[in-house]
Amino acid sequence: MSGAGGGTYSLLIDLAAPAEIEVGALGEHRFDAGVYAYTGSALGAGGFSRVDRHRRTARGEHDVRHWHVDHLLGHPDARIDRVVRSVGVDVECAVAERLPAGPVDGFGASDCGCESHLAAGDEGESLDPFAARVRAAHEAAVESGNSGAIAESEDPTDYAESDARVDVVAGE
């Protein structure tokens, strides 16, 4: 998954058991067992290699906790089930705003005005229906052009002609 062609991603996380997790400067928070979606950006030269780093954290192969999501992924009951990606476009905030409010205010949103970039599934919601909602949020954000294609041009017509696409890839 690494390499060029960055964009926006949502990690679909399954938390098998409730957990009290220290989330950096946000403090300790309770996470109920269930499904979560963390939305982030993979812009720049490394592209989606950031997702590979998240995978290593979830597998216990990387213990540096730099981002809020590292604290959740570092918990032994958390695993990345799949990743929804908007390739070639920066729609991070547009996707986060289309998903349900997260359980932790400010999670993953310290550099923007969003309430949270972590969404929680409804009580008892399984991964497949939640993943469909997350994919729909990506598709709507890409179609609406709330942000721009990853390009040097600021011309909005360039966005419509971009190769932006939404896909789903394996988690761990």
TIVOGU-375368 format. One line per 10 residues: for each residue x, y, z of N, C-alpha, C. Coordinates in nm, 3 decimals, m for minus. Layout:
X,Y,Z,X,Y,Z,X,Y,Z; ...
//
This chain:
0.082,m0.119,0.000,0.000,0.000,0.000,0.086,0.125,0.000; 0.211,0.114,0.031,0.294,0.234,0.042,0.321,0.294,m0.094; 0.384,0.411,m0.090,0.426,0.473,m0.213,0.342,0.592,m0.251; 0.353,0.628,m0.378,0.287,0.748,m0.429,0.137,0.728,m0.437; 0.069,0.832,m0.481,m0.075,0.822,m0.495,m0.146,0.839,m0.362; m0.100,0.931,m0.283,m0.160,0.953,m0.152,m0.300,1.009,m0.163; m0.355,1.043,m0.048,m0.490,1.097,m0.042,m0.540,1.094,0.101; m0.662,1.048,0.117,m0.727,1.040,0.248,m0.760,0.895,0.276; m0.754,0.856,0.402,m0.784,0.717,0.439,m0.868,0.715,0.567; m0.945,0.609,0.580,m1.014,0.580,0.706,m0.979,0.437,0.745
m0.922,0.423,0.864,m0.892,0.292,0.918,m1.019,0.239,0.986; m1.066,0.122,0.947,m1.180,0.058,1.013,m1.123,m0.029,1.122; m1.148,0.009,1.246,m1.087,m0.054,1.362,m1.191,m0.132,1.440; m1.158,m0.255,1.472,m1.244,m0.338,1.556,m1.178,m0.347,1.693; m1.248,m0.300,1.795,m1.200,m0.309,1.933,m1.279,m0.420,1.999; m1.212,m0.532,2.030,m1.279,m0.653,2.076,m1.334,m0.643,2.218; m1.277,m0.558,2.301,m1.321,m0.546,2.440,m1.313,m0.400,2.482; m1.394,m0.359,2.579,m1.385,m0.220,2.628,m1.246,m0.194,2.684; m1.203,m0.068,2.673,m1.068,m0.036,2.719,m1.061,0.108,2.769; m0.979,0.130,2.870,m0.942,0.264,2.916,m0.805,0.291,2.852
m0.799,0.395,2.769,m0.676,0.422,2.694,m0.635,0.567,2.714; m0.508,0.586,2.747,m0.449,0.720,2.756,m0.421,0.766,2.613; m0.481,0.876,2.573,m0.469,0.926,2.435,m0.386,1.054,2.436; m0.258,1.039,2.466,m0.167,1.153,2.467,m0.221,1.268,2.550; m0.212,1.390,2.496,m0.254,1.511,2.566,m0.405,1.515,2.589; m0.482,1.431,2.521,m0.627,1.427,2.540,m0.667,1.354,2.667; m0.571,1.286,2.729,m0.597,1.217,2.856,m0.656,1.078,2.837; m0.700,1.022,2.950,m0.754,0.886,2.949,m0.902,0.889,2.910; m0.938,0.793,2.823,m1.076,0.783,2.775,m1.119,0.637,2.771; m1.248,0.617,2.792,m1.305,0.483,2.782,m1.354,0.462,2.639
m1.317,0.351,2.584,m1.362,0.309,2.452,m1.444,0.182,2.470; m1.568,0.186,2.428,m1.651,0.066,2.433,m1.604,m0.032,2.326; m1.629,m0.160,2.348,m1.602,m0.258,2.243,m1.689,m0.222,2.123; m1.636,m0.236,2.005,m1.714,m0.205,1.885,m1.626,m0.163,1.771; m1.688,m0.096,1.675,m1.618,m0.055,1.553,m1.597,0.096,1.551; m1.482,0.134,1.499,m1.442,0.275,1.491,m1.383,0.301,1.354; m1.386,0.428,1.313,m1.319,0.470,1.189,m1.236,0.592,1.221; m1.107,0.581,1.197,m1.017,0.695,1.212,m0.984,0.746,1.072; m1.008,0.875,1.047,m0.982,0.933,0.917,m0.860,1.024,0.924; m0.767,1.002,0.832,m0.644,1.081,0.828,m0.603,1.110,0.685
m0.492,1.180,0.672,m0.442,1.213,0.538,m0.307,1.147,0.515; m0.285,1.112,0.392,m0.160,1.050,0.350,m0.107,1.129,0.232; m0.073,1.253,0.259,m0.027,1.343,0.154,0.125,1.347,0.154; 0.182,1.391,0.048,0.327,1.405,0.042,0.393,1.286,m0.024; 0.524,1.286,m0.017,0.605,1.188,m0.090,0.578,1.044,m0.049; 0.549,1.020,0.079,0.529,0.883,0.126,0.394,0.825,0.090; 0.300,0.909,0.051,0.168,0.859,0.016,0.107,0.776,0.127; 0.053,0.663,0.091,m0.016,0.577,0.188,0.077,0.494,0.275; 0.207,0.523,0.274,0.298,0.450,0.363,0.262,0.476,0.510; 0.194,0.586,0.538,0.148,0.613,0.675,0.054,0.502,0.722
m0.026,0.448,0.632,m0.116,0.339,0.668,m0.035,0.215,0.706; 0.074,0.191,0.635,0.161,0.079,0.670,0.215,0.095,0.813; 0.249,0.217,0.851,0.296,0.244,0.987,0.186,0.213,1.088; 0.062,0.254,1.057,m0.051,0.223,1.146,m0.068,0.072,1.161; m0.051,m0.001,1.052,m0.062,m0.147,1.057,0.044,m0.206,1.152; 0.167,m0.156,1.141,0.274,m0.206,1.228,0.242,m0.178,1.375; 0.185,m0.060,1.403,0.146,m0.026,1.540,0.039,m0.123,1.590; m0.060,m0.150,1.508,m0.169,m0.241,1.547,m0.119,m0.384,1.568; m0.015,m0.423,1.496,0.042,m0.558,1.513,0.142,m0.564,1.629; 0.169,m0.452,1.693,0.264,m0.450,1.804,0.408,m0.442,1.759
0.433,m0.408,1.634,0.568,m0.402,1.580,0.629,m0.262,1.585; 0.550,m0.164,1.632,0.596,m0.025,1.635,0.537,0.039,1.761; 0.622,0.079,1.856,0.567,0.133,1.980,0.576,0.283,1.998; 0.615,0.356,1.898,0.617,0.502,1.908,0.473,0.553,1.896; 0.433,0.636,1.991,0.297,0.691,1.991,0.306,0.839,1.955; 0.297,0.868,1.825,0.310,1.005,1.776,0.172,1.069,1.757; 0.077,0.997,1.699,m0.057,1.049,1.672,m0.157,0.988,1.770; m0.272,1.054,1.785,m0.376,1.003,1.875,m0.412,0.859,1.842; m0.426,0.827,1.714,m0.469,0.694,1.675,m0.366,0.587,1.716; m0.240,0.624,1.731,m0.139,0.527,1.775,m0.174,0.468,1.911
m0.234,0.550,1.998,m0.269,0.503,2.131,m0.380,0.399,2.125; m0.479,0.421,2.039,m0.587,0.324,2.021,m0.534,0.198,1.954; m0.458,0.214,1.847,m0.407,0.098,1.773,m0.307,0.017,1.854; m0.240,0.080,1.948,m0.143,0.010,2.032,m0.207,m0.078,2.138; m0.337,m0.067,2.156,m0.406,m0.151,2.254,m0.418,m0.293,2.198; m0.392,m0.396,2.279,m0.393,m0.534,2.226,m0.527,m0.582,2.173; m0.638,m0.518,2.211,m0.770,m0.561,2.162,m0.813,m0.488,2.035; m0.727,m0.400,1.982,m0.761,m0.324,1.861,m0.694,m0.386,1.739; m0.768,m0.392,1.630,m0.710,m0.439,1.504,m0.770,m0.360,1.389; m0.693,m0.342,1.283,m0.741,m0.275,1.163,m0.802,m0.381,1.073
m0.932,m0.370,1.049,m1.001,m0.468,0.966,m0.982,m0.439,0.818; m0.998,m0.312,0.779,m0.981,m0.270,0.640,m0.957,m0.120,0.636; m0.921,m0.073,0.519,m0.892,0.068,0.501,m0.970,0.118,0.379; m1.048,0.225,0.400,m1.117,0.291,0.289,m1.031,0.409,0.250; m1.002,0.420,0.120,m0.913,0.526,0.073,m0.978,0.610,m0.036; m0.957,0.739,m0.028,m0.987,0.830,m0.138,m0.851,0.866,m0.196; m0.821,0.804,m0.307,m0.688,0.815,m0.368,m0.683,0.938,m0.458; m0.578,1.019,m0.440,m0.555,1.133,m0.527,m0.632,1.258,m0.489; m0.686,1.260,m0.366,m0.765,1.376,m0.325,m0.753,1.394,m0.173; m0.756,1.519,m0.131,m0.751,1.553,0.011,m0.892,1.588,0.058
m0.960,1.491,0.118,m1.097,1.511,0.168,m1.108,1.469,0.315; m0.998,1.478,0.386,m0.993,1.431,0.525,m1.106,1.490,0.610; m1.117,1.621,0.616,m1.219,1.685,0.701,m1.360,1.661,0.646; m1.374,1.660,0.513,m1.505,1.636,0.452,m1.557,1.497,0.487; m1.469,1.398,0.491,m1.509,1.262,0.531,m1.542,1.259,0.679; m1.455,1.314,0.762,m1.476,1.312,0.908,m1.609,1.378,0.945; m1.643,1.485,0.877,m1.767,1.556,0.907,m1.892,1.479,0.865; m1.877,1.382,0.775,m1.991,1.302,0.729,m2.014,1.178,0.816; m1.925,1.153,0.909,m1.935,1.035,0.996,m1.989,1.076,1.132; m2.041,0.980,1.210,m2.096,1.015,1.341,m1.990,1.074,1.433
m2.035,1.158,1.524,m1.943,1.220,1.620,m1.868,1.113,1.697; m1.740,1.137,1.718,m1.655,1.039,1.785,m1.668,1.041,1.935; m1.613,0.940,1.997,m1.621,0.931,2.143,m1.521,1.021,2.215; m1.426,1.080,2.142,m1.324,1.165,2.203,m1.313,1.294,2.123; m1.355,1.404,2.183,m1.343,1.535,2.117,m1.196,1.565,2.087; m1.170,1.614,1.967,m1.036,1.654,1.927,m0.947,1.541,1.877; m0.995,1.417,1.880,m0.915,1.301,1.841,m0.876,1.315,1.694; m0.746,1.327,1.668,m0.695,1.335,1.532,m0.725,1.467,1.463; m0.777,1.564,1.538,m0.821,1.689,1.477,m0.751,1.810,1.538; m0.628,1.793,1.580,m0.557,1.904,1.645,m0.512,2.010,1.546
m0.513,1.979,1.416,m0.467,2.076,1.317,m0.580,2.128,1.228; m0.706,2.109,1.273,m0.819,2.159,1.194,m0.933,2.195,1.290; m1.044,2.236,1.237,m1.157,2.276,1.319,m1.261,2.168,1.340; m1.233,2.046,1.299,m1.329,1.937,1.314,m1.345,1.898,1.461; m1.462,1.844,1.493,m1.488,1.796,1.628,m1.399,1.676,1.660; m1.387,1.584,1.566,m1.307,1.464,1.585,m1.286,1.396,1.451; m1.176,1.322,1.440,m1.153,1.241,1.320,m1.168,1.093,1.354; m1.224,1.066,1.471,m1.255,0.928,1.511,m1.406,0.916,1.524; m1.464,0.825,1.448,m1.607,0.799,1.454,m1.630,0.662,1.516; m1.741,0.648,1.585,m1.778,0.520,1.644,m1.903,0.468,1.575
m1.905,0.338,1.553,m2.025,0.277,1.499,m2.136,0.279,1.604; m2.259,0.261,1.558,m2.371,0.253,1.650,m2.357,0.129,1.739; m2.417,0.133,1.855,m2.410,0.020,1.948,m2.457,m0.107,1.877; m2.373,m0.209,1.880,m2.405,m0.338,1.819,m2.383,m0.344,1.668; m2.343,m0.232,1.606,m2.321,m0.231,1.460,m2.197,m0.314,1.426; m2.211,m0.398,1.326,m2.097,m0.481,1.285,m2.013,m0.407,1.181; m1.899,m0.466,1.148,m1.803,m0.401,1.059,m1.856,m0.374,0.919; m1.927,m0.468,0.860,m1.969,m0.450,0.721,m2.063,m0.331,0.702; m2.169,m0.317,0.782,m2.254,m0.198,0.764,m2.181,m0.068,0.795; m2.095,m0.070,0.897,m2.020,0.051,0.930,m1.923,0.085,0.819
m1.857,m0.015,0.763,m1.765,0.007,0.651,m1.839,0.066,0.532; m1.962,0.022,0.507,m2.041,0.077,0.397,m2.070,0.225,0.421; m2.098,0.263,0.546,m2.122,0.405,0.578,m1.995,0.487,0.557; m1.881,0.431,0.596,m1.754,0.503,0.580,m1.722,0.519,0.432; m1.741,0.414,0.355,m1.717,0.424,0.210,m1.810,0.528,0.148; m1.936,0.530,0.189,m2.031,0.628,0.137,m1.986,0.771,0.171; m1.929,0.790,0.290,m1.878,0.922,0.329,m1.763,0.964,0.237; m1.675,0.869,0.206,m1.564,0.898,0.114,m1.618,0.933,m0.025; m1.709,0.851,m0.075,m1.763,0.875,m0.209,m1.832,1.011,m0.218; m1.911,1.045,m0.116,m1.981,1.174,m0.115,m1.882,1.290,m0.111
m1.776,1.275,m0.032,m1.675,1.382,m0.021,m1.602,1.400,m0.153; m1.566,1.290,m0.218,m1.496,1.298,m0.346,m1.589,1.359,m0.452; m1.715,1.314,m0.456,m1.808,1.364,m0.556,m1.840,1.512,m0.538; m1.847,1.557,m0.412,m1.885,1.696,m0.388,m1.769,1.792,m0.410; m1.647,1.739,m0.411,m1.531,1.825,m0.432,m1.512,1.925,m0.319; m1.544,1.884,m0.194,m1.528,1.973,m0.078,m1.386,2.020,m0.061; m1.293,1.943,m0.107,m1.153,1.983,m0.099,m1.101,1.980,m0.241; m0.974,1.963,m0.258,m0.920,1.964,m0.393,m0.841,1.840,m0.423; m0.825,1.815,m0.550,m0.738,1.706,m0.591,m0.597,1.742,m0.552; m0.518,1.642,m0.531,m0.379,1.666,m0.497,m0.308,1.707,m0.625
m0.293,1.834,m0.641,m0.229,1.889,m0.761,m0.182,2.029,m0.728; m0.103,2.085,m0.814,m0.053,2.220,m0.791,m0.157,2.325,m0.830; m0.252,2.289,m0.914,m0.350,2.385,m0.961,m0.458,2.408,m0.857; m0.505,2.532,m0.849,m0.616,2.567,m0.760,m0.745,2.581,m0.840; m0.743,2.551,m0.967,m0.860,2.563,m1.053,m0.958,2.450,m1.021; m1.082,2.480,m0.977,m1.177,2.376,m0.939,m1.213,2.282,m1.053; m1.198,2.325,m1.178,m1.229,2.234,m1.288,m1.125,2.122,m1.297; m1.004,2.146,m1.245,m0.902,2.042,m1.244,m0.944,1.925,m1.155; m1.018,1.957,m1.049,m1.064,1.852,m0.957,m1.154,1.754,m1.030; m1.247,1.806,m1.106,m1.343,1.720,m1.175,m1.273,1.628,m1.274
m1.159,1.670,m1.325,m1.087,1.590,m1.423,m0.980,1.503,m1.358; m0.971,1.504,m1.227,m0.867,1.426,m1.160,m0.898,1.277,m1.165; m0.802,1.198,m1.128,m0.819,1.054,m1.124,m0.858,1.006,m0.985; m0.917,1.093,m0.904,m0.957,1.056,m0.769,m1.051,0.937,m0.773; m1.032,0.845,m0.679,m1.118,0.727,m0.671,m1.124,0.681,m0.527; m1.226,0.605,m0.495,m1.241,0.546,m0.362,m1.223,0.397,m0.376; m1.143,0.339,m0.287,m1.127,0.194,m0.285,m1.117,0.144,m0.142; m1.123,0.013,m0.129,m1.112,m0.051,0.002,m1.002,m0.155,m0.008; m0.910,m0.153,0.089,m0.801,m0.249,0.091,m0.798,m0.321,0.226; m0.725,m0.430,0.232,m0.717,m0.509,0.354,m0.656,m0.429,0.468
m0.693,m0.465,0.588,m0.642,m0.396,0.707,m0.504,m0.445,0.744; m0.497,m0.547,0.824,m0.368,m0.598,0.868,m0.325,m0.704,0.773
//
